[in-house]
Each structure stands twice: as C-alpha cells, then as structure tokens.
Amino acid sequence: MENIAVVTGASSGIGAATARRLAAEGFHVVAVARRADRLDALVKEIGSGATAVECDVTSDESVARLAETVSGLGTLTLLVNNAGGARGADPVSAGSVDDWQWMYDVNVLGTLRVTKALLPALEASGAGTIVTIGSTASFVVYEGGGGYTAAKHAQTALVGTLRLELSGKPVRVIEVDPGMVRTDEFALNRFDGDQSKADAVYAGVKEPLIADDIADIVAFAATRPHHVNIDRLVVRPIAQAAQHKVHREK
C-alpha cells in the first residue's frame, strides 16, 4: 500500500501547493479542506496520486470521519497541519472576540484535533512525521496582530510540547514558520475581502515568498532520513529582514 500524506487547508495557497509537491514526491496525498469544489479540482489536476476529503478542522465529528477515511487508504506517514488563518487587524483594546475565537479554534484547536485523530496511525507506521505550518507571528508580536500572534504562539507551544511528549517514539515533529508569503487569499481573508488593504501588505515588495516556496520546504523537511528532525525552520523573503523591517521599492 502507498505511503499517505494528509494535508489540511489544501483548497488553496500553501496547502494546495504542498499537496501538488508531495504527490510529485511519491506520496498519495489526502487533500483536506471545507471547500469540496476546490478539492475536487485539485485532485483532478494531481490525478491518481490524490484523494479529496471534505473536512472542517473545527468539528470533532468531521475530523473523526477524516481519520476513518485515511485508515482505509494505506500507511499514514506524514501529516501537514496547514489549516489556519487570520481575521482582523484590530488593536487589543478593540479586539473582536469572535475573530480571536475563530483564529484560536482553527489554528490551535484544529491542529490539536487533527493531530490527536491521526497520531496513532502515524506512530503505527514506524516512521511518522508531523509538519505544522506556523508563522513568524509564532514568536514575534506586532501592532494589530494580537489575536493572530496569540493563536500562533499557542500553536507553537502545542508543537513544542508534542515533540517532548513523543520523545522515544517514531514520530518526528517539525515546524515551518513562514514570514511574508503572497497567496490569493490569506491577506484578503484577514481584511474581510478588502482588496486594497490586502494589496497594501505586499506593496513595493519585489519578491515576497509564494506558496510553492513553502511547499518546497515542507517536502525537503519531510523527505530527510527519518533520524533527522528539523525542529523549526524560519523562512522569509530576502526583502523581509524582520517582522517590522521590510524593504519596499518606490
């Protein structure tokens, strides 16, 4: 049976790019997201090396169905926790509790739900790997980012704790923390569909990272010899020296 890789948030952006890349690396990819139409298009593009599973990572029942489906496909050796996102850019003094709740539920509890559900199969494979897509917001805070940075800091705490708890077991725990990545939807979703605000994030940045850059790194980390664990890999475009230091051409 084939080695299975599960990628959450696979309907667009980094998740879709990672699904394509892992299929090219020889994995049978289980592409997971809420938007079934997008998943179907992705799987059709990839071909026989992929399976679409509609799943909401904020639902225990939905994640349980995902685990059941995966169990019948082959040997699960890789999980990419990519589902996540940001909403809003309000200061803490005006923070939307609904937005903060959504970010915590998707980025943190979504990672928890999927990891819990699939960990037994990853361990049983004898050579499992968990890659979680974090962010530079996982270790740096900035104005207007309180809800997102809080969620990403929590996600990083989850990942680090899991690595400690799995010591001695055959499962690697890897974190990839991207900086400025230009995708079709991340900034647009954050600013509630305001295209001008989304465009302003990348204004003047000659070459922000793109989804394929992160997919390349995920594939690299996941295909090292299994005794090699890349604990944390931070990646930014050359134009972004730090969270607040971005070179913008005029």
VOGU-3710 file (C-alpha; in Angstrom, 3 decimals, decimal comma):
1> meniavvtga> 0,000/0,000/0,000  1,090/3,560/-0,647  2,506/5,973/1,898  -0,166/8,516/2,715  0,329/12,228/3,363  -2,561/14,238/4,805  -2,548/17,981/4,071  -5,125/20,185/5,777  -6,203/23,510/4,336  -5,482/22,101/0,895
11> ssgigaatar> -8,082/24,009/-1,092  -5,779/26,953/-1,841  -2,440/28,619/-1,174  0,267/26,777/0,727  -1,920/23,716/1,277  -2,705/23,221/-2,403  0,924/23,804/-3,384  2,075/21,313/-0,755  -0,397/18,701/-1,955  0,934/19,019/-5,501
21> rlaaegfhvv> 4,542/18,835/-4,381  4,096/15,832/-2,097  2,288/13,957/-4,848  5,297/14,628/-7,070  7,485/13,204/-4,292  5,566/9,931/-4,456  3,076/10,282/-1,619  -0,586/9,538/-2,046  -1,964/12,853/-0,841  -5,195/13,177/1,095
31> avarradrld> -6,202/16,777/0,389  -8,361/18,077/3,230  -10,454/21,257/3,406  -14,021/22,518/3,720  -14,472/23,581/0,086  -15,254/20,382/-1,772  -15,353/22,004/-5,209  -11,815/23,308/-4,853  -10,561/19,984/-3,533  -12,142/18,139/-6,443
41> alvkeigsga> -10,417/20,451/-8,919  -7,065/19,957/-7,156  -7,375/16,177/-7,091  -8,379/16,130/-10,745  -5,238/18,139/-11,513  -2,967/15,836/-9,483  -4,561/12,648/-10,791  -4,492/9,211/-9,198  -1,993/10,336/-6,565  -4,560/12,222/-4,523
51> tavecdvtsd> -7,847/11,820/-2,669  -10,154/14,656/-1,624  -11,731/14,627/1,824  -14,094/17,402/2,829  -13,397/18,195/6,467  -13,840/21,052/8,927  -10,963/21,013/11,425  -13,134/22,868/13,963  -15,501/19,870/14,178  -14,681/16,754/16,224
61> esvarlaetv> -17,114/14,682/14,162  -15,689/15,853/10,850  -12,112/15,096/11,935  -13,181/11,641/13,170  -14,584/10,905/9,710  -11,292/12,054/8,178  -9,346/9,622/10,351  -11,675/6,787/9,391  -11,235/7,537/5,685  -7,454/7,743/5,951
71> sglgtltllv> -7,276/4,402/7,755  -8,574/2,624/4,671  -6,162/4,149/2,173  -2,735/2,921/3,197  0,078/3,652/5,646  -0,053/7,178/7,000  3,480/8,532/7,320  3,021/12,306/7,000  0,614/14,893/8,373  0,876/18,533/7,315
81> nnaggargad> -1,131/20,750/9,655  -1,639/23,711/7,357  -5,245/24,794/8,024  -5,281/28,199/9,682  -5,641/31,875/9,010  -6,011/35,389/10,367  -9,028/37,616/10,816  -8,882/41,311/11,512  -6,137/43,741/12,456  -7,756/45,498/15,399
91> pvsagsvddw> -5,772/46,685/18,417  -6,272/44,674/21,585  -8,401/47,495/23,003  -10,939/46,912/20,230  -10,304/43,239/19,517  -13,166/41,194/18,160  -13,799/38,246/20,463  -15,441/36,397/17,581  -12,344/36,853/15,397  -9,996/35,812/18,188
101> qwmydvnvlg> -12,149/32,753/18,919  -12,134/31,729/15,261  -8,350/32,112/14,988  -7,770/30,049/18,117  -10,211/27,350/17,056  -8,730/26,941/13,583  -5,010/27,467/14,224  -4,698/25,813/17,637  -7,632/23,521/18,290  -7,764/22,482/14,635
111> tlrvtkallp> -4,136/21,392/14,888  -4,951/19,578/18,127  -7,988/17,774/16,713  -6,286/16,506/13,569  -3,046/15,578/15,328  -4,892/13,614/18,029  -7,004/11,778/15,474  -4,107/10,754/13,219  -1,279/10,280/15,718  -1,994/6,575/16,379
121> aleasgagti> -1,651/5,791/12,675  1,495/7,901/12,343  3,072/6,092/15,276  1,986/2,695/13,962  3,738/3,392/10,654  7,088/3,255/12,442  8,276/6,364/10,606  5,746/9,146/11,046  6,240/12,867/10,506  4,109/15,825/11,572
131> vtigstasfv> 4,800/19,148/9,873  2,903/22,148/11,234  2,794/25,412/9,324  3,221/28,177/11,860  4,305/31,731/11,137  6,885/34,293/12,158  3,891/35,501/14,201  4,543/32,397/16,298  7,418/34,167/18,069  7,087/37,905/17,255
141> vyeggggyta> 4,224/40,249/18,115  3,191/43,383/16,251  0,557/46,094/16,474  -2,821/44,991/15,187  -1,824/41,342/15,320  -2,742/40,416/18,881  -5,306/37,759/18,035  -3,264/36,110/15,303  0,046/36,212/17,165  -1,628/34,833/20,290
151> akhaqtalvg> -3,040/31,917/18,311  0,231/31,221/16,527  2,219/31,440/19,765  -0,192/28,876/21,215  0,195/26,635/18,182  3,974/26,721/18,606  3,580/25,799/22,284  1,462/22,826/21,215  4,084/21,697/18,699  6,981/22,011/21,134
161> tlrlelsgkp> 5,121/20,147/23,847  4,180/17,375/21,423  7,820/16,919/20,441  8,779/16,435/24,077  5,927/14,024/24,697  6,797/11,909/21,645  10,447/11,517/22,602  11,408/7,880/22,070  8,555/7,250/19,652  8,954/7,004/15,853
171> vrvievdpgm> 7,276/10,317/15,014  9,142/13,485/14,027  7,639/16,868/14,890  8,599/19,708/12,549  7,536/23,349/12,479  7,834/25,631/9,436  7,388/29,332/10,189  6,967/31,498/7,071  7,177/35,260/7,017  5,680/37,268/4,173
181> vrtdefalnr> 4,022/34,840/1,740  1,813/36,223/-1,005  -1,137/33,920/-1,673  -4,516/34,573/-3,245  -6,482/34,507/-0,016  -4,565/34,989/3,261  -4,452/38,803/3,419  -7,772/39,130/1,613  -9,492/36,986/4,238  -7,777/38,874/7,042
191> fdgdqskada> -9,190/42,170/5,820  -12,684/40,819/5,165  -12,346/40,917/1,388  -10,880/44,447/1,166  -8,559/44,071/-1,827  -6,853/47,454/-1,321  -5,850/46,581/2,259  -4,660/43,146/1,156  -2,577/44,638/-1,659  -1,020/47,174/0,721
201> vyagvkepli> 0,599/44,364/2,713  2,821/43,496/-0,258  3,127/46,956/-1,829  6,647/47,597/-3,097  7,934/44,166/-2,048  9,696/42,928/-5,164  9,604/39,218/-4,402  7,561/38,033/-1,441  7,550/34,310/-0,882  4,918/32,306/-2,736
211> addiadivaf> 3,103/29,116/-1,812  5,444/26,939/-3,863  8,412/28,159/-1,793  6,818/26,828/1,376  5,742/23,598/-0,308  9,365/23,076/-1,340  10,495/23,443/2,276  7,810/21,096/3,592  8,851/18,466/1,063  12,530/18,919/1,964
221> aatrphhvni> 11,906/18,548/5,690  9,581/15,572/5,268  11,920/13,634/2,973  15,089/13,793/5,080  16,242/10,485/6,600  13,874/9,767/9,445  16,501/10,243/12,149  16,825/13,885/11,034  14,302/16,155/12,778  14,165/19,779/11,665
231> drlvvrpiaq> 12,643/21,214/14,817  11,888/24,683/13,447  12,610/26,298/10,111  12,013/30,058/9,782  11,759/31,355/6,230  11,292/34,903/4,989  11,789/36,625/1,635  15,093/38,437/1,327  13,143/41,713/1,419  11,941/40,956/4,964
241> aaqhkvhrek> 14,817/41,160/7,422  12,428/41,081/10,389  8,734/41,437/11,120  8,967/45,248/11,003  11,898/45,541/8,591  10,645/45,122/5,026  12,378/46,663/2,025  9,811/48,228/-0,298  10,776/49,612/-3,664  9,321/53,019/-4,552
//
